[in-house]
Amino acid sequence: MFNIFKKKKEYGLGMGAVPDPIDARDYKYSEVAGAATLSDDEWKKGYDVEKELGFTIPFKNQGGTLSCTGQSGSYYVGVLDKKETGQYNEVSAKGYYSQVFLPDGGAYIRDVIKLTIGWGGIREKIVSSYMGGNLPTEDFVRDISWKNKEIDKAAGMLKAKEYRTIDNISMDSVAMAIRDGCGCIIGLYVGNNGSWRTNDPTPSTRTGGHAIYVGKFGVDERGKYIATPNSWGERSADGLHPDRWQKLREDYFNKTFMFSPWVILDAPNETGGEDLNNPDVIKILREKEKKFVIEGTGVGRKGIIIDGKLREVSKDRESASSIYVESNNGNGVTVGTNLFDKLPRGEKF
């Protein structure tokens, strides 16, 4: 296995995808894909996930971290959620990477894909992948202090149904997966020829692994391409790439440069946990820990946020609750009945 940290320091590319070990239990995409190749007409017709779903994907920037597996997973799950709900909400890359990173950095793509089945995904507005608007550090994207039962419940909304390995690696099989699954994730060996800073990267000496979400394919002046928004930040537009997606050509799609491709077969979003996507709920839970939350209308109920849950205060406990809040340097906030009822509940105080 290559030394990911060493290569990152030498080339500054933020690599972090490690080839998955072979597992005979993996479901194979070839079993459901049908034909092994696409016709010339199908290639000319192409597929563009942004046009298909009617939106523009915001580019991600992992900075110098090794979190590309989490970045690509968050691209993909956000797209699948858009397909189902009609609304695009960015999914947290940190939510994935912080649960699967390897001791020396990076991760297996399979581990991120498995999380989409057993856990789901969490919105970026709940678990931010950035540091107050700044690019993340490796320590930051590894931090898992955000994880609790309530967030896990919300993550269940974005569970997928099944994942399959693209077992017959070729440009055609990846294109079919994009068409059938609104994209897929692939691993690439990338090098230091500088082309990954452009819109038309070319293979070079293998120096490390990188995971990308791919969501478009077609034919242009240079021939067939498969395109990615990548997670290495912004790229300038030019005549060939007005949307700034990077185009990979046929020379990438063989076992010399490509590894561990996966496609997700989506499942309907689970119900429950919706309230944790409400920014007002998030703000109360994050900012009002060990403080009073007072319902300002109706019966005027009172509660204390403890460990991310509202513990409603009964009238005969108001004195004790006041002592508790004051001893924790708390005060209060007044909310309406609707918001008070949305807050996740713990045992009464």
C-alpha positions in Angstrom: 0.0 0.0 0.0 1.4 3.4 -0.9 2.3 5.9 1.7 -0.5 8.5 1.4 0.9 11.0 3.8 4.3 11.0 2.0 2.8 11.5 -1.4 0.5 14.3 -0.1 3.5 16.2 1.3 5.5 15.7 -1.9 2.9 16.7 -4.4 0.4 18.7 -2.4 -2.7 17.0 -4.0 -4.6 15.9 -0.9 -4.9 12.3 -1.9 -6.7 9.7 0.3 -8.5 6.8 -1.5 -7.1 3.4 -0.8 -8.0 0.5 -3.1 -10.7 -1.8 -1.5 -9.7 -5.3 -0.6 -11.4 -7.9 -2.8 -14.6 -9.3 -1.1 -16.5 -12.0 -2.8 -19.6 -10.9 -1.0 -19.9 -7.6 -2.9 -22.9 -7.4 -5.2 -21.8 -6.9 -8.8 -23.2 -4.2 -11.1 -22.8 -6.5 -14.1 -25.6 -8.6 -12.7 -28.2 -5.8 -13.2 -26.5 -3.6 -15.9 -27.7 -5.4 -19.0 -25.6 -4.8 -22.1 -21.8 -4.6 -21.6 -21.3 -1.5 -23.9 -23.1 1.6 -24.9 -23.9 2.3 -28.6 -22.5 5.3 -30.4 -25.9 6.9 -30.3 -26.1 6.5 -26.5 -22.7 8.1 -26.2 -23.7 11.0 -28.4 -26.9 11.5 -26.4 -24.9 11.4 -23.2 -26.0 12.1 -19.7 -25.7 15.2 -17.6 -26.9 14.9 -14.0 -27.3 18.7 -13.6 -29.5 18.9 -16.7 -31.4 15.7 -15.8 -32.3 17.0 -12.3 -32.4 20.7 -13.1 -29.8 22.2 -10.7 -26.1 23.1 -10.4 -23.9 21.2 -8.0 -21.8 23.5 -5.7 -18.2 22.5 -6.0 -16.5 21.1 -2.9 -12.9 21.9 -1.7 -11.3 19.4 0.6 -8.2 21.7 0.9 -5.1 19.7 2.0 -7.1 17.0 3.7 -7.3 13.3 2.8 -11.1 13.3 2.8 -11.8 12.7 -0.9 -13.8 9.5 -0.1 -16.1 11.5 2.2 -16.3 14.3 -0.4 -17.3 12.0 -3.2 -19.8 10.2 -1.1 -21.4 13.5 0.0 -21.6 14.6 -3.7 -23.4 11.4 -4.6 -25.9 11.2 -1.7 -26.8 14.9 -2.2 -27.6 14.1 -5.9 -29.7 11.1 -5.0 -31.6 13.2 -2.4 -32.2 15.8 -5.0 -33.6 13.2 -7.4 -36.1 12.0 -4.8 -37.2 15.2 -3.1 -36.6 17.8 -5.8 -34.5 19.9 -3.4 -30.7 20.0 -3.2 -29.3 20.1 0.3 -25.6 19.7 0.5 -24.5 16.6 2.4 -21.6 16.6 4.9 -18.3 15.1 3.7 -17.0 15.2 7.3 -20.0 13.2 8.4 -18.6 10.3 6.3 -14.9 10.7 6.6 -14.8 11.1 10.3 -16.4 7.7 10.7 -14.1 5.7 8.3 -10.7 7.3 8.0 -7.6 5.0 8.3 -4.9 5.6 10.9 -2.5 7.0 8.3 -5.2 9.0 6.6 -7.5 8.4 3.6 -10.2 5.7 3.6 -11.7 2.8 1.6 -14.4 3.9 -0.8 -16.4 0.8 0.2 -16.5 2.0 3.8 -18.2 5.2 2.8 -20.6 3.4 0.5 -21.5 1.0 3.3 -22.3 3.9 5.5 -25.0 5.1 3.1 -26.8 1.8 3.6 -26.4 1.3 7.4 -26.3 4.9 8.6 -27.4 7.3 5.8 -26.0 10.8 5.5 -26.2 14.1 7.3 -26.8 17.6 6.0 -23.9 20.0 5.7 -25.8 22.6 7.8 -25.8 20.1 10.7 -22.2 18.8 10.5 -20.1 21.4 8.6 -17.1 20.2 6.5 -15.5 23.6 6.7 -14.1 25.7 9.5 -16.1 28.8 9.8 -16.0 29.2 6.0 -12.3 28.3 5.8 -10.9 25.2 4.2 -10.7 22.2 6.6 -7.7 20.6 8.2 -7.2 16.9 8.5 -7.7 17.0 12.3 -11.0 18.9 11.7 -12.5 16.4 9.3 -11.5 13.5 11.5 -13.2 15.0 14.6 -16.3 13.0 15.5 -17.5 14.9 18.6 -20.6 15.9 16.5 -22.0 12.4 16.6 -25.0 11.6 18.9 -28.2 9.6 18.8 -30.3 12.5 17.5 -28.0 13.2 14.6 -27.8 9.5 13.8 -31.6 9.5 13.7 -31.6 12.4 11.2 -28.9 10.6 9.1 -31.4 7.7 8.6 -33.4 9.9 6.3 -30.8 9.6 3.6 -30.2 5.9 3.7 -29.6 4.1 0.3 -30.9 0.7 -0.5 -28.0 -1.2 -2.1 -24.5 -0.7 -3.4 -22.8 -2.6 -6.2 -19.2 -2.8 -7.3 -18.6 -2.0 -11.0 -16.8 -5.3 -11.6 -16.1 -5.0 -15.4 -14.0 -1.8 -15.3 -14.4 0.1 -18.6 -15.5 3.5 -19.8 -18.8 2.0 -20.9 -19.6 0.3 -17.6 -18.9 3.6 -15.7 -21.1 5.5 -18.1 -23.9 3.0 -17.7 -23.7 3.4 -13.9 -23.9 7.1 -14.2 -27.0 6.8 -16.4 -28.7 4.2 -14.1 -27.6 5.6 -10.8 -27.3 9.4 -11.3 -23.6 9.0 -11.1 -21.1 6.7 -9.3 -17.9 6.9 -7.3 -14.5 5.8 -8.7 -11.0 5.6 -7.4 -8.1 6.8 -9.6 -4.4 6.6 -9.3 -3.2 10.2 -9.9 0.2 11.7 -10.4 2.2 14.9 -10.4 2.1 16.1 -14.0 -0.1 19.1 -13.0 -3.0 18.3 -15.2 -5.4 17.9 -12.2 -5.3 21.6 -11.9 -6.9 21.9 -15.4 -10.2 20.9 -16.8 -8.8 18.0 -18.8 -6.6 15.8 -16.6 -4.3 13.2 -18.1 -2.8 10.1 -16.5 0.8 10.2 -15.3 3.1 8.3 -13.0 1.0 6.8 -10.3 1.7 8.5 -7.0 -1.4 8.0 -4.9 -5.2 7.4 -4.9 -8.1 9.8 -5.2 -11.8 9.2 -5.0 -14.2 11.2 -7.2 -17.9 11.4 -7.9 -18.7 11.3 -11.7 -22.0 12.4 -13.0 -21.8 13.2 -16.8 -20.7 11.5 -19.9 -20.8 12.2 -23.6 -18.8 13.0 -26.8 -17.1 16.3 -27.6 -14.4 17.5 -30.0 -11.8 15.3 -28.4 -13.9 12.2 -28.2 -15.7 10.4 -25.3 -15.5 11.8 -21.8 -16.7 11.1 -18.3 -16.9 14.2 -16.1 -16.5 15.0 -12.4 -16.9 18.1 -10.2 -14.0 16.7 -8.1 -13.3 18.1 -4.6 -10.1 20.0 -5.3 -11.8 23.4 -5.5 -12.6 25.8 -8.3 -11.4 25.6 -11.8 -11.6 28.4 -14.4 -14.0 28.0 -17.3 -12.8 27.8 -20.9 -14.3 27.1 -24.3 -14.2 23.3 -23.9 -15.4 23.3 -20.3 -17.8 26.1 -19.7 -19.3 24.4 -16.6 -15.8 23.7 -15.1 -16.4 20.0 -14.7 -13.2 18.0 -15.3 -13.3 15.5 -18.2 -11.6 12.2 -18.0 -10.8 10.4 -21.3 -10.6 6.7 -22.2 -7.0 6.3 -21.0 -8.1 6.6 -17.4 -10.6 3.7 -17.6 -8.6 0.6 -17.2 -7.0 -1.2 -14.2 -3.8 0.8 -14.6 -5.3 4.0 -13.3 -8.8 3.1 -12.0 -9.9 1.1 -8.9 -12.8 0.4 -6.6 -15.8 1.9 -8.6 -19.2 1.8 -6.9 -22.7 2.6 -7.8 -25.6 3.2 -5.3 -29.1 2.0 -5.9 -31.2 4.4 -3.9 -34.0 3.8 -1.4 -36.8 6.2 -0.5 -36.0 8.6 2.3 -37.0 7.4 5.7 -39.5 9.5 7.7 -38.5 10.8 11.1 -35.7 13.1 12.1 -37.0 15.8 9.8 -37.0 18.4 12.6 -33.2 18.2 12.9 -33.0 19.7 9.4 -34.8 22.8 10.6 -32.2 25.5 11.1 -34.1 27.0 14.0 -34.0 23.6 15.8 -30.3 23.3 15.1 -29.6 26.7 16.5 -31.5 26.0 19.7 -29.8 22.7 20.2 -26.3 24.0 19.5 -26.4 27.4 21.2 -28.8 26.8 24.2 -27.1 23.9 25.9 -27.9 24.0 29.7 -30.2 27.0 29.3 -33.9 27.6 29.6 -36.1 27.3 26.5 -39.4 29.0 27.3 -42.5 28.7 25.2 -43.7 32.3 24.9 -47.3 31.5 23.9 -50.1 29.3 25.1 -49.4 27.4 28.3 -45.8 28.8 28.6 -44.0 25.6 29.1 -40.3 25.6 30.1 -37.4 23.2 29.4 -33.7 22.8 29.6 -31.5 21.6 26.8 -29.3 18.8 28.1 -27.1 16.7 25.8 -28.9 17.9 22.7 -32.5 17.2 24.1 -35.2 19.3 25.7 -36.0 18.1 29.2 -39.3 19.7 30.0 -39.6 21.2 33.5 -42.6 20.5 35.7 -43.8 23.3 37.8 -42.8 21.6 41.1 -39.2 21.5 39.8 -38.8 25.1 38.7 -36.7 26.1 41.7 -34.3 23.1 41.2 -34.1 23.8 37.5 -33.3 27.4 38.1 -30.4 26.5 40.3 -29.2 24.0 37.7 -29.3 26.6 34.9 -27.7 29.3 36.9 -24.9 27.0 38.1 -24.1 26.3 34.5 -24.0 30.0 33.5 -27.2 29.7 31.6 -30.1 32.1 31.0 -33.0 31.7 28.7 -34.5 32.0 25.2 -38.2 32.4 24.3 -39.6 30.4 21.4 -43.0 29.8 19.8 -45.1 26.7 20.4 -44.3 25.3 17.0 -40.5 25.3 17.6 -40.9 24.2 21.2 -42.8 21.1 20.0 -40.2 20.3 17.4 -37.3 20.0 19.8 -36.1 16.4 20.5 -37.2 15.4 24.0 -35.4 13.7 26.9 -36.8 12.6 30.2 -38.7 15.3 32.1 -36.7 17.4 34.6 
